[in-house]
Amino acid sequence: FTKQMRTLLGDEDYDKFIRALQMPAPASVRFNTWKTDSLLLSVFHSQLDKEIPWCSAGYYLKQRLTFTFDPLFHAGCYYVQEASSMFLEQAIRQYVQTPVVMLDLCAAPGGKSTHVQSLLPEGSLLVANEIIRSRSHVLAENLTKWGYLNLIVTNNDPADFTPLTDFFDVILADVPCSGEGMFRKNTEAINEWSLENVELCRRRQRRIISDIWTCLKPEGILIYSTCTYNTKENEENVQWMQQELGAEPLSVDISDHWNITG
């Protein structure tokens, strides 16, 4: 891992990266715009640090709270989510302006699905899928608390969707990965990492995308994401999609002030 990241980033940025991994992960929340008003925000005001610039309803917190004791959390007034995951909003806002049928393929526990529900144009339908049955129950619970309609929760393998040819306008595939992005908050992710697991994940990801590719309408949009750093599961998979499936990459406009590079 050290060798691949140093090669990817260079010595100076690698040292910054390692220091960042040793710092506590900042806590952040995304408010439910359907349930949030000025009164609710005033309750949170003393805990809010600053806005997340790429998410209209996202905020960093000054410290991590005990969310399970908060009735507003259980009422679906906000969702606790990593700020980087909220970047999905930019892809949706820039490319989805009319009602769509959308599939969130690997949706549990529901962070991105709840976010998508707040963003999709009125009249859209979201299918939120999770292959692991126990996690699909958590997904359904979180989406129920969020409170939006026009939603279906499913518990299927990606291959089960293959017969739905040209069905979805948008597919979000936040695929299972080697979890390098979890190193800062989960030491178990470090212990589970290996080159063999990276290769296993890369193959699984390609199988997943192959299974659902024909479900995407012509000119449809696939949003592919992972929570890992290596190029095998990211850039190399995108290149594979272009070469083997005929995918065309789309750019997302990013403000220089966000300090996001790619």
KAWOFEN-V403975 format. One line per field, one symbol per residue. burial: # if it has 24 or more other C-alpha atoms within 12 Angstrom, else .. A space follows every 50 residues. Layout:
burial=???
This chain:
burial=#.......................#########.##....#..#...#.. .##########..........##.##################..##...# ####################...########....#.###########.# ######.#..#.....#################.........#...##.. ###.##.#########...###############..##.##.....#... ............
